[in-house]
Amino acid sequence: MVWWILGAGFVVTAITGLPIGLGLALTGLAILHFAVGNAADLGVTAVWNVFTDFTLSAVPLFIFMGEIMLVSGVSGRLYTAISPIFSRVPGKLLHTNIAVSALFGAVSGASTSTAAAVGSVAYPELEKRGYKPSAVVGTLAAGGTLGLLIPPSLSLLIYGATQQVSIGQLFLAGLLPGIMLAFMMMCFIGLVLSKRPGVVPESGETPWSVGRALLHLLPVWPIGFLIFAVLGTIYLGLATPTEAAGLGVGASIILGFLWGELTLRTLWKAFVDSVQVFVSIGVVMMGALILAQSISILGLPLQVLSWIESMNLSPLAVLVAVSIFYLVLGCFFDGISLMLMTLPIVFPVMTGVGYDPVWLGVIITILIEIGMLTPPVGMNLYVLSGITGNRVTLLQAAYASLPFWLLLLLGVAILTVAPQIALFLPNALY
């Protein structure tokens, strides 16, 4: 009966358009009531225990910090400062899209925020200079996914808070894979994309010298202060992730007023927007926690694990199956919702066959990043198509993002073969 309730809940949620969080909650409550025996109060207890956890309060703070960066115009200053570095590199400003997205991701933590912040600055400028619009959108969409992996990452933060995995270790684990993926994207731009006709315009501008380009970077030193306030304090053991998030909010407000274009009006807008974002995430998290409690009580993850063991599947085969599972569902659900919805079963199954929970957090984050580039619910594609005024359609954006979609999948394969890329820093510093 449990599997029937679970399947019916997902189907009804998908068909009726019911908010995912409510669909998950109702499914979990139905299981607790009918299969466990009038135990719906256990779902309420599970939600209370997690939502009153000090660690989870970092989530709205990091969202607020990202919104402050978005409204204060910091992304524009970053873009202007970094652009000259790539004036001599094949692909030119297309590289800037990736580099600025990686840096903005280090102070934002969210994929769509990164894509929106960098895209609103980069797209008009590159279109004016003659870059192919679809190529610009493809690189911006790909760069935006780095915001979900490079710490502070909302995905890794929520993963750690809900699965009781060290958030400090997860943040360290996401750093080198994030840099690796950014490097892979830039290599593709320089070696392949820039060779295609009409993608990069012929420019009569004199390329910047290395020394002059580096001097042009000096005015953005305050970004380093902000990154240290958030990540440096965590890595040095000076603050917990929640305390670092609070420091980040304070530092971003100071930075926005003194260095950016932040005003009291835009600060209030950032606060309201961050509340709306957290409420949408919180509702999904609430539903996922109720569902997780229901299937945990009934031992469904152990049943699934026993079933996998009876099939004599290797850990690699299980990983491939889980990856395909995420790729398919990524077509229909946004990343955070998908992660929260699937973790109650995926986490115990994957750790049960021997995968490291910290490494697994990075892999799941990359898999849901791929969903950000997958129509019909590729959020980065929607955001950037809107920024272009639909001059680049959703399908054109998806086609332009396809090579980067494949690169993210290649990143999963590389981390599977060489897990120490993700685990080196956590093992060395913890």
C-alpha positions in Angstrom: 0.0 0.0 0.0 2.9 2.4 0.8 4.3 2.3 -2.7 0.8 2.9 -4.1 0.3 6.0 -1.9 3.8 7.2 -2.8 3.3 6.8 -6.5 -0.2 8.2 -6.5 1.1 11.3 -4.5 3.8 12.0 -7.1 1.4 11.5 -10.0 -1.4 13.7 -8.6 1.2 16.4 -7.7 2.6 16.4 -11.3 -0.8 16.3 -13.0 -2.7 18.9 -10.9 0.1 21.4 -10.7 -0.1 21.3 -6.9 3.0 23.0 -5.3 5.7 20.4 -4.8 6.1 21.0 -1.1 2.4 20.5 -0.4 2.3 17.4 -2.6 5.2 15.9 -0.7 3.7 16.8 2.7 0.2 15.4 1.9 1.8 12.2 0.5 3.9 11.8 3.7 0.9 12.5 6.0 -1.2 10.0 4.1 1.5 7.3 4.6 1.8 8.2 8.3 -1.9 8.1 8.7 -2.9 5.0 6.7 0.2 2.8 6.7 1.8 3.7 10.1 -1.4 4.1 12.0 -2.7 7.6 12.8 0.9 8.9 13.3 0.7 12.2 11.4 2.1 14.0 14.4 5.5 12.4 13.8 5.7 14.4 10.5 5.1 17.6 12.5 7.8 16.6 15.0 10.3 16.0 12.1 9.7 19.4 10.6 10.0 21.1 14.0 13.3 19.4 14.8 14.9 20.5 11.6 13.4 24.0 11.3 14.5 24.9 14.8 18.1 23.7 14.1 20.6 26.6 14.4 22.4 25.4 11.3 19.4 25.8 9.0 19.1 29.5 9.8 22.1 30.0 7.5 19.9 29.3 4.5 17.8 32.5 4.6 20.9 34.5 5.5 22.9 33.3 2.4 19.8 33.9 0.2 19.6 37.5 1.6 23.3 38.0 1.0 23.0 36.9 -2.6 20.0 39.2 -3.2 21.9 42.2 -1.7 24.7 41.5 -4.2 22.2 41.3 -7.0 20.6 44.7 -6.3 23.7 46.6 -5.4 25.3 46.4 -8.8 28.4 44.5 -7.7 28.2 42.1 -10.6 28.6 45.0 -13.0 31.8 46.1 -11.3 33.2 42.6 -11.3 32.4 42.1 -15.0 34.1 45.4 -16.0 37.2 44.6 -13.9 37.7 41.0 -15.1 37.0 41.5 -18.8 40.4 42.9 -19.8 42.2 39.7 -18.6 40.7 37.7 -21.5 41.3 40.3 -24.2 44.1 38.1 -25.7 42.4 34.7 -25.2 40.4 33.0 -27.9 36.7 33.5 -26.9 37.5 36.8 -25.2 34.5 38.1 -23.2 32.8 34.7 -23.3 35.4 33.6 -20.8 34.4 36.5 -18.6 30.9 35.1 -18.3 32.3 31.9 -16.7 34.9 33.7 -14.5 32.5 36.3 -13.1 29.8 33.6 -12.5 32.3 31.6 -10.5 33.3 34.6 -8.4 29.7 35.7 -8.0 28.8 32.2 -7.0 31.3 32.5 -4.1 29.2 35.3 -2.6 25.7 34.2 -3.8 25.3 30.4 -3.4 22.4 30.1 -5.9 22.3 29.3 -9.6 19.5 31.5 -10.8 20.7 34.5 -8.8 24.2 34.1 -10.4 22.7 33.7 -13.9 20.4 36.7 -13.4 23.1 39.0 -11.9 25.8 38.3 -14.4 23.4 37.9 -17.4 21.7 41.3 -16.8 25.2 42.9 -17.2 26.8 40.7 -19.7 24.1 40.1 -22.3 23.4 43.7 -23.4 27.2 44.5 -23.5 28.1 41.4 -25.5 25.2 41.7 -27.9 26.2 45.3 -28.6 29.7 44.2 -29.4 28.6 41.6 -31.9 28.8 38.3 -30.0 26.4 35.7 -31.1 23.4 36.0 -28.7 22.7 32.3 -28.3 26.4 31.6 -27.5 26.3 34.4 -24.9 23.2 32.9 -23.3 24.8 29.4 -23.4 27.9 30.5 -21.5 25.9 32.5 -19.0 23.5 29.6 -18.3 26.5 27.3 -17.8 28.3 29.8 -15.7 25.2 30.2 -13.5 25.3 26.5 -12.5 28.6 27.2 -10.8 26.7 29.2 -8.2 25.1 26.1 -6.9 28.5 24.3 -6.4 31.1 26.8 -5.5 30.7 27.6 -1.8 28.7 29.0 -0.1 26.3 26.7 -1.9 22.6 26.6 -0.9 22.4 23.0 -2.3 25.3 21.8 -0.1 24.0 23.7 2.9 20.6 22.2 2.7 22.0 18.8 1.9 24.3 19.0 5.0 21.5 20.3 7.3 19.0 17.7 6.3 21.3 14.6 6.1 23.5 15.5 9.1 26.7 15.9 7.0 29.4 18.5 8.0 28.7 21.7 6.1 32.3 22.9 6.4 33.5 19.7 4.7 30.8 20.0 2.0 31.9 23.6 1.3 35.5 22.5 1.0 34.5 19.5 -1.2 32.7 21.8 -3.7 35.7 24.1 -4.2 38.0 22.1 -6.4 35.2 20.5 -8.5 33.8 24.0 -9.0 37.1 25.3 -10.2 37.6 22.2 -12.4 34.2 22.7 -14.1 34.9 26.4 -14.7 38.3 25.5 -16.3 36.6 22.8 -18.5 34.0 25.3 -19.7 36.6 27.9 -20.5 38.7 25.3 -22.4 35.7 24.5 -24.5 35.1 28.2 -25.2 38.7 28.8 -26.2 39.3 25.6 -28.2 35.9 24.9 -29.8 33.3 27.7 -29.4 35.6 30.6 -30.5 36.5 28.8 -33.7 32.9 28.7 -34.9 32.1 31.5 -37.4 30.1 34.5 -36.1 30.4 33.6 -32.4 33.1 36.0 -31.5 33.4 39.3 -33.4 36.5 40.6 -35.0 37.7 43.4 -32.9 39.9 46.3 -33.8 40.6 47.0 -30.2 44.2 46.7 -28.9 44.5 43.8 -26.4 45.3 44.8 -22.9 48.8 44.0 -21.5 48.9 41.5 -18.6 50.2 44.1 -16.2 47.5 46.7 -17.2 44.8 44.0 -16.9 45.9 43.0 -13.5 46.0 46.6 -12.3 42.5 46.9 -13.6 41.5 44.2 -11.1 42.7 46.2 -8.0 39.4 48.1 -7.5 37.5 44.9 -6.9 39.5 44.0 -3.8 36.4 44.5 -1.5 35.0 41.3 -3.0 37.9 39.4 -1.5 36.9 40.9 1.9 33.4 39.6 1.5 34.6 36.1 0.4 36.9 35.9 3.4 34.0 37.1 5.8 32.0 34.1 4.6 34.4 31.3 3.6 37.6 32.3 5.3 36.0 32.4 8.8 34.5 28.9 8.2 37.7 27.3 6.9 39.8 28.9 9.7 37.4 27.7 12.3 36.5 31.2 13.4 32.8 30.8 12.7 30.1 28.3 12.1 28.3 28.4 8.7 25.4 30.2 10.3 27.7 32.8 12.0 29.6 33.2 8.7 26.3 33.8 6.9 25.4 36.5 9.4 28.9 38.1 8.8 28.3 37.8 5.1 25.0 39.7 5.3 26.6 42.4 7.4 29.7 42.7 5.1 27.5 42.7 1.9 25.4 45.6 3.3 28.5 47.6 4.1 30.0 46.7 0.7 26.8 47.6 -1.1 26.5 51.0 0.5 30.2 52.0 0.3 31.2 50.4 -2.9 28.0 49.4 -4.8 24.8 51.2 -5.5 22.8 49.9 -2.5 20.1 52.1 -1.0 17.6 51.6 1.8 14.9 51.0 -0.9 16.9 48.4 -2.7 18.0 46.8 0.6 14.3 46.4 1.5 13.6 44.9 -1.9 16.4 42.4 -1.4 15.0 41.5 2.0 11.5 40.9 0.5 12.8 38.9 -2.4 14.9 36.7 -0.1 11.9 36.0 2.1 9.9 34.9 -0.9 12.7 32.7 -2.1 13.2 31.1 1.3 9.5 30.5 1.8 9.3 28.7 -1.5 12.3 26.6 -0.5 11.0 26.1 3.0 7.7 24.8 1.9 9.4 22.2 -0.3 11.7 21.3 2.6 8.8 20.9 5.0 7.1 18.5 2.6 10.3 16.6 2.0 10.9 16.2 5.7 7.4 14.8 6.3 7.8 12.4 3.5 11.3 11.4 4.7 9.9 10.7 8.2 7.1 8.5 6.8 9.3 6.4 4.5 12.1 6.2 7.2 9.7 4.8 9.8 8.5 2.1 7.4 12.1 1.3 6.4 11.6 1.8 2.7 15.3 2.9 2.1 16.4 -0.4 3.6 13.9 -2.3 1.4 15.3 -0.5 -1.7 18.9 -1.3 -0.6 18.0 -4.9 0.0 16.5 -5.1 -3.4 19.6 -3.6 -5.0 21.8 -6.0 -3.1 19.6 -8.9 -4.3 20.3 -7.8 -7.9 24.0 -7.9 -7.3 24.5 -4.5 -8.8 27.9 -2.9 -8.4 28.2 0.5 -6.7 29.1 2.0 -10.1 25.9 0.5 -11.6 23.9 2.0 -8.7 25.5 5.4 -9.4 24.7 5.2 -13.1 21.0 4.4 -12.3 20.8 7.2 -9.8 22.4 9.6 -12.3 19.8 8.7 -15.0 17.1 9.1 -12.4 18.2 12.7 -11.7 18.7 13.5 -15.4 15.1 12.4 -16.2 13.5 14.1 -13.2 15.6 17.2 -13.8 13.5 17.8 -16.9 10.4 18.4 -14.7 11.6 19.7 -11.3 13.8 22.6 -10.2 17.1 21.6 -8.5 16.5 22.2 -4.8 13.0 20.6 -5.0 14.4 17.6 -6.8 17.2 17.2 -4.2 14.8 17.4 -1.2 12.3 15.1 -2.8 14.8 12.3 -3.6 17.3 12.4 -0.7 15.2 10.4 1.7 15.8 7.3 -0.5 18.9 8.2 -2.5 21.1 9.2 0.4 20.8 5.9 2.5 21.0 3.8 -0.7 24.1 5.5 -2.0 25.9 5.6 1.4 24.7 2.0 2.0 26.6 0.8 -1.1 29.8 2.5 0.1 29.8 6.1 -1.3 31.2 8.9 0.9 28.4 11.2 2.0 30.5 14.4 1.4 31.5 13.2 -2.1 27.8 12.3 -2.7 26.7 15.9 -1.9 29.0 17.2 -4.6 27.7 14.7 -7.2 24.1 15.3 -6.4 24.7 19.1 -6.7 26.2 18.7 -10.1 23.4 16.4 -11.3 20.8 19.0 -10.2 22.9 21.7 -11.9 22.4 19.7 -15.1 18.7 20.1 -14.6 19.2 23.9 -14.6 20.1 23.5 -18.2 17.5 21.0 -19.2 14.1 22.1 -20.6 11.2 22.3 -20.0 12.1 23.4 -16.4 15.7 24.6 -16.9 15.5 27.6 -14.6 18.7 29.2 -15.9 17.4 29.0 -19.4 14.1 30.7 -18.5 15.9 33.5 -16.6 18.3 34.3 -19.4 15.8 33.9 -22.2 13.7 36.5 -20.3 16.8 38.8 -20.0 17.2 38.7 -23.8 13.5 39.7 -24.2 13.0 36.3 -25.8 15.3 37.2 -28.7 17.0 34.0 -27.7 14.2 31.4 -27.3 14.2 28.7 -24.6 15.0 26.0 -27.3 17.9 28.1 -28.7 19.2 28.6 -25.2 19.0 24.9 -24.5 20.8 24.0 -27.7 23.6 26.5 -27.0 23.9 25.0 -23.5 24.1 21.4 -24.6 27.9 21.3 -24.8 28.1 22.6 -21.2 25.4 20.0 -20.2 27.7 17.3 -21.5 30.7 18.9 -19.7 28.8 18.8 -16.4 28.1 15.1 -17.0 31.8 14.6 -17.8 32.6 16.2 -14.5 30.5 13.6 -12.7 32.5 10.9 -14.5 35.8 12.5 -13.6 34.8 12.8 -9.9 33.7 9.1 -10.0 37.1 8.0 -11.3 39.0 10.5 -9.1 36.9 11.2 -6.0 39.9 12.7 -4.2 39.4 15.9 -6.3 36.4 16.5 -4.1 37.7 14.8 -0.9 41.2 16.2 -0.8 40.5 19.5 1.0 38.0 18.0 3.5 40.4 15.2 4.4 43.4 17.6 4.6 41.7 20.3 6.7 39.3 18.3 8.9 
